[in-house]
């Protein structure tokens, strides 16, 4: 096998790849060092503060409890890392006291392995009902009133709880869950910063190794290999080449790096579950004047978005500011192409995309601790696209980058 084939074989499953094979495929990886050794996981005190915050928001919203399915919100509040299936596992957060985990009897030992907060665990048997057990716990705790349902919860679970509790007893848990998760603490910001640092370091290693003839998967393999060696857990490494870069999430057609072709990379990883999301675009070889012009317009678009992000400003105004700028350049208007066909940015944290978005009509005011991507790409169908993406978090003094945007097409990483 040649160098590219070896690398693909070694990084097809980055977490399972043999370290010796990785070194043989990409000897330069030996020069990379784990950047995450000092990462501090979310501790018990932080989780206790999260529950206290949730309970204060429950009292304000008039909720007796909040029900959560496995996923990032369950991890956020309880530490439990579990998957969704037809057998419900639920976290019930009460307005007072400790939470309850409801899970199948035979899954209890496994669920307890990641449980990171004091909580009662109640089980249900295969011929029983998780919803009856959950309703029984609420009655035992004398938690009368509406139960908030976390927004990603599947219908059959909300419906099952409704049948046990009575449909008027259910409400949206957004005021509680969003109210907690949208505002990142210093501990969360530190992990997001570390994940971003890993991604930037992986870009710097990958960029000079991208060669003519490589496909998107070839370049992704390089990026993932570097990310793993640097201590991150790869989440995605999207590589769009040439015309495929005009379509934000790519094309099924195979494109190869060639002279004069745009290379657009959109990559992220996690550190202790917290995400990064960074995009970079460059041209292999000599760029055309049009490619340079569009790249500079996107660079400026990022700065327009950042300038509009001020505490108290509705999130949608950030998107509106970018569209006004792009419309003045002749793009669009609105979401039409050529132009910016997607939102300017999205929330980020434990999930790569989480509420709220920098998109038209979003009225949520920006507040310290909120985190967003800033990615006002420009896409020219049939030609190419340019996306520069860096994330920022809001402070009392305004937005602060997790990663510094590139300053020119000639120095894109």
C-alpha positions in Angstrom: 0.0 0.0 0.0 1.1 3.6 -0.6 1.2 6.2 2.1 -2.3 7.4 1.5 -3.7 3.8 1.6 -1.8 3.1 4.8 -3.2 6.2 6.4 -6.7 5.4 5.4 -6.4 1.9 6.8 -4.9 3.2 10.0 -7.5 5.9 10.6 -10.7 4.3 9.3 -11.7 3.9 12.9 -9.5 6.3 14.8 -10.3 5.0 18.3 -9.5 1.4 17.2 -6.5 2.0 15.1 -3.3 0.3 16.1 -0.8 2.9 17.3 2.0 1.2 15.5 0.1 1.2 12.3 -0.6 4.9 12.8 3.1 5.6 13.2 3.9 3.6 10.1 1.3 5.4 8.1 2.1 8.9 9.3 5.5 9.1 11.0 5.1 12.8 11.6 2.4 12.0 14.1 5.1 11.1 16.6 5.9 14.8 16.9 2.4 15.5 18.3 1.7 15.4 22.0 -1.6 15.0 24.0 -2.8 18.5 24.8 -5.6 17.3 27.1 -3.7 15.7 30.0 -4.6 18.7 32.2 -8.3 18.7 31.3 -10.5 18.9 34.3 -13.8 16.9 34.0 -17.0 18.4 35.3 -17.0 17.7 39.1 -19.6 16.9 41.7 -19.8 20.5 42.9 -20.5 21.8 39.4 -23.2 19.2 39.0 -24.8 20.2 42.3 -24.9 23.8 41.1 -26.6 22.8 37.9 -29.3 21.0 39.8 -29.8 24.0 42.1 -30.0 26.3 39.1 -32.6 24.0 37.5 -34.7 23.8 40.6 -34.7 27.6 40.9 -35.9 27.8 37.2 -38.5 25.1 37.9 -40.0 27.2 40.7 -40.0 30.3 38.5 -41.8 28.3 35.7 -44.2 26.5 38.0 -42.9 23.0 37.3 -42.9 20.2 39.8 -40.2 18.2 37.9 -38.5 17.8 34.6 -38.2 14.5 32.6 -35.2 13.9 30.4 -34.3 11.1 28.0 -30.7 9.8 27.5 -28.6 12.3 25.6 -26.6 15.4 26.3 -29.1 16.8 28.8 -29.1 13.7 30.8 -25.3 13.8 30.8 -25.3 17.5 31.8 -27.5 17.0 34.8 -26.7 13.4 36.0 -23.6 12.2 34.2 -25.5 9.1 33.0 -24.3 8.2 29.5 -26.9 5.9 28.0 -28.5 5.3 24.6 -32.1 5.6 23.5 -34.0 2.5 22.7 -37.6 1.2 22.9 -37.0 0.6 26.6 -37.1 4.0 28.3 -34.5 5.2 30.7 -35.5 8.6 32.3 -34.0 11.2 34.6 -36.5 13.0 36.7 -35.3 16.2 38.2 -37.6 17.4 41.1 -38.2 20.9 42.2 -36.8 19.9 45.6 -34.5 17.1 46.6 -32.5 14.5 44.7 -33.2 13.3 41.2 -34.5 9.9 40.3 -33.3 7.6 37.5 -35.9 5.2 36.0 -34.4 2.4 34.0 -35.0 -1.3 33.1 -34.2 -3.7 35.9 -31.5 -5.5 34.0 -29.8 -2.2 32.9 -29.5 -0.8 36.4 -25.8 -1.9 37.1 -24.7 -0.4 33.8 -26.6 2.8 34.2 -25.1 3.3 37.7 -21.6 3.1 36.2 -21.8 6.7 34.9 -24.3 8.1 37.4 -22.4 11.1 38.9 -24.9 12.7 41.3 -26.8 11.5 44.4 -30.0 10.0 43.0 -32.6 7.3 43.7 -32.8 4.6 41.1 -36.1 2.9 40.4 -36.4 0.0 38.0 -39.1 -1.5 35.9 -39.5 -5.1 34.6 -40.0 -6.2 31.0 -43.7 -6.8 31.6 -44.1 -3.4 33.4 -44.1 0.3 32.6 -41.4 2.9 33.0 -44.1 5.5 32.9 -46.0 4.0 35.8 -42.8 3.8 37.8 -42.0 7.5 37.0 -45.5 8.6 38.0 -45.3 6.5 41.2 -42.1 8.3 42.2 -43.7 11.7 41.6 -46.6 10.7 43.7 -44.4 9.3 46.5 -42.5 12.6 46.5 -45.8 14.6 46.5 -44.6 16.4 43.4 -48.0 17.7 42.2 -48.1 20.0 39.2 -46.8 20.2 35.7 -43.9 18.0 34.6 -41.5 19.6 32.0 -40.5 17.5 29.1 -37.0 18.0 27.6 -37.4 19.1 24.0 -35.7 16.2 22.3 -37.8 13.6 24.1 -39.5 11.2 21.8 -43.3 11.3 21.4 -44.0 7.9 22.8 -42.3 8.8 26.1 -44.2 12.1 26.5 -47.4 10.3 25.6 -46.7 7.5 28.1 -46.1 10.0 30.9 -49.2 11.9 29.8 -51.4 8.8 30.2 -50.1 8.2 33.7 -50.2 11.9 34.8 -52.9 13.4 32.8 -52.2 15.4 29.6 -52.6 18.9 31.2 -49.7 17.9 33.6 -47.1 18.1 30.9 -45.3 21.3 29.8 -42.1 22.3 28.0 -38.9 22.1 30.0 -37.1 24.6 27.8 -37.2 27.4 30.5 -35.3 25.0 32.7 -33.0 23.0 30.4 -32.2 25.8 28.0 -31.9 28.2 31.0 -29.1 26.1 32.4 -27.3 24.7 29.3 -27.2 27.9 27.2 -25.1 29.7 29.9 -21.7 28.0 30.1 -19.7 28.1 33.3 -15.9 28.7 33.5 -15.4 24.9 33.7 -17.4 24.3 30.5 -15.6 27.2 28.7 -12.2 25.8 29.6 -13.1 22.4 28.1 -14.5 24.1 24.9 -11.3 26.1 24.7 -9.2 23.0 25.0 -11.2 21.2 22.3 -10.8 24.2 20.0 -7.0 24.3 20.7 -6.8 20.6 19.7 -8.7 21.2 16.5 -6.5 24.2 15.5 -3.3 22.2 16.2 -4.7 19.4 14.1 -5.4 21.8 11.3 -1.9 23.2 11.5 -0.5 19.6 11.2 -2.8 18.6 8.4 -2.8 21.7 6.1 0.8 21.3 4.8 0.3 17.6 4.2 -2.7 18.0 1.8 -1.5 17.0 -1.6 -2.8 17.0 -5.2 -4.7 13.7 -5.9 -6.1 13.3 -2.4 -9.8 12.8 -1.9 -11.9 14.2 0.9 -11.7 11.0 2.9 -7.9 11.1 2.5 -7.7 14.5 4.0 -10.2 13.6 6.7 -8.0 10.7 7.7 -5.1 13.0 8.2 -7.2 15.3 10.4 -8.7 12.6 12.5 -5.3 10.9 13.1 -3.8 14.2 14.3 -6.8 14.9 16.5 -6.6 11.6 18.2 -2.8 12.0 18.8 -3.5 15.4 20.3 -6.0 14.0 22.7 -9.3 14.9 21.2 -12.1 12.6 20.2 -13.0 13.3 16.5 -16.6 14.3 15.9 -16.5 15.1 12.2 -13.9 16.0 9.5 -15.9 17.2 6.5 -13.7 18.0 3.5 -15.2 19.6 0.4 -13.1 20.0 -2.8 -13.8 22.2 -5.8 -17.4 22.5 -6.8 -18.5 20.4 -3.8 -17.5 23.4 -1.6 -20.5 25.3 -3.0 -22.8 22.9 -1.1 -22.5 23.4 2.6 -22.6 19.7 3.5 -21.0 18.5 0.3 -21.8 16.1 -2.5 -21.8 12.3 -2.9 -19.4 12.7 -5.9 -15.7 12.0 -5.3 -13.5 15.1 -5.8 -9.8 15.2 -5.7 -7.5 18.0 -4.8 -6.1 19.6 -7.9 -4.4 22.9 -8.9 -6.7 25.9 -8.5 -9.3 23.9 -6.5 -10.9 25.2 -3.3 -10.4 22.9 -0.3 -13.0 23.6 2.5 -12.6 21.7 5.8 -15.2 21.7 8.6 -13.9 19.8 11.6 -14.5 19.4 15.3 -13.7 17.2 18.3 -14.7 16.7 21.9 -12.7 17.0 25.1 -14.6 15.6 28.1 -17.7 15.7 25.9 -17.4 19.4 25.0 -17.2 20.3 21.4 -15.2 22.4 19.0 -16.3 23.5 15.5 -13.8 25.2 13.1 -13.9 25.6 9.3 -11.0 26.7 7.1 -10.9 27.3 3.3 -7.9 27.6 1.0 -7.0 27.1 -2.7 -4.5 24.4 -3.8 -1.9 26.3 -5.8 -2.7 29.7 -7.3 -6.1 31.3 -6.5 -8.2 33.2 -9.0 -9.2 36.7 -8.3 -12.8 35.6 -7.8 -11.7 33.1 -5.2 -9.6 35.7 -3.4 -12.5 38.2 -3.5 -15.0 35.8 -2.0 -12.6 34.6 0.6 -12.0 38.2 1.8 -15.8 38.9 1.8 -16.4 35.9 4.1 -13.5 37.0 6.3 -15.2 40.4 6.6 -18.6 38.8 7.1 -17.2 37.0 10.2 -16.1 40.3 11.7 -19.5 41.9 10.9 -21.2 39.1 12.9 -18.8 39.5 15.8 -19.3 43.2 15.9 -23.1 42.7 16.0 -22.9 40.3 18.9 -23.4 42.4 22.0 -25.0 41.5 25.4 -28.7 42.1 25.2 -28.9 42.1 21.4 -31.4 39.6 20.0 -29.5 36.6 18.5 -31.3 37.1 15.2 -29.8 40.6 14.8 -26.3 39.0 14.3 -27.6 37.1 11.2 -29.4 40.2 10.0 -26.2 42.3 10.1 -24.4 39.8 8.0 -27.2 39.6 5.4 -27.3 43.4 5.1 -23.6 43.3 4.4 -23.8 40.5 1.8 -26.8 42.0 0.1 -24.8 45.2 -0.3 -22.2 43.2 -2.2 -24.9 41.8 -4.5 -25.5 38.4 -2.9 -28.9 36.9 -2.1 -31.0 38.6 -1.1 -32.1 36.7 2.0 -31.1 33.0 1.9 -30.9 32.9 -1.9 -27.9 31.8 -3.9 -25.3 32.8 -4.7 -24.9 34.0 -1.2 -25.4 32.7 2.4 -28.0 30.0 2.3 -27.8 28.9 6.0 -27.9 30.7 9.4 -24.9 32.7 10.4 -24.2 30.5 13.5 -25.5 28.0 16.0 -25.2 27.4 19.7 -22.5 24.9 20.8 -21.5 23.1 23.9 -22.1 19.4 24.8 -23.8 19.2 21.4 -22.3 20.5 18.2 -25.5 22.3 17.5 -27.7 23.4 20.4 -30.0 26.3 21.1 -30.1 29.1 20.2 -29.1 29.9 16.6 -27.9 33.1 15.1 -30.7 33.1 12.6 -33.4 35.5 11.4 -36.3 36.0 13.8 -34.5 34.6 16.9 -35.4 37.0 19.7 -33.4 35.4 22.6 -31.1 38.2 23.9 -27.4 37.4 24.0 -26.0 36.9 27.5 -22.6 36.2 29.1 -21.8 32.5 28.9 -23.6 31.9 25.6 -21.5 30.2 22.9 -21.9 30.3 19.1 -20.3 29.5 15.9 -19.6 32.3 13.5 -19.7 30.9 9.9 -21.2 33.2 7.3 -20.1 31.2 4.3 -20.7 32.3 0.7 -21.7 29.7 -1.9 -21.5 30.0 -5.7 -23.3 26.9 -7.1 -21.4 25.3 -10.0 -18.2 27.0 -8.9 -17.0 26.9 -5.3 -17.8 28.0 -1.8 -15.9 29.6 1.1 -16.6 29.0 4.7 -14.6 30.4 7.6 -15.9 29.3 11.0 -14.7 30.1 14.5 -16.7 29.9 17.7 -17.0 32.6 20.3 -18.5 33.0 23.8 -20.2 36.0 25.2 -18.7 38.0 28.1 -19.8 41.1 30.0 -17.5 43.0 27.7 -18.8 41.4 24.5 -17.8 38.3 22.4 -14.5 36.5 22.8 -13.1 34.0 20.2 -12.2 30.4 21.1 -10.1 30.4 17.9 -8.6 33.4 16.0 -9.9 33.6 12.4 -7.3 33.5 9.6 -6.2 36.9 8.2 -5.6 36.0 4.5 -6.1 33.3 1.9 -2.3 33.0 1.7 -2.2 32.0 5.4 -5.5 30.2 5.8 -4.6 28.1 8.9 
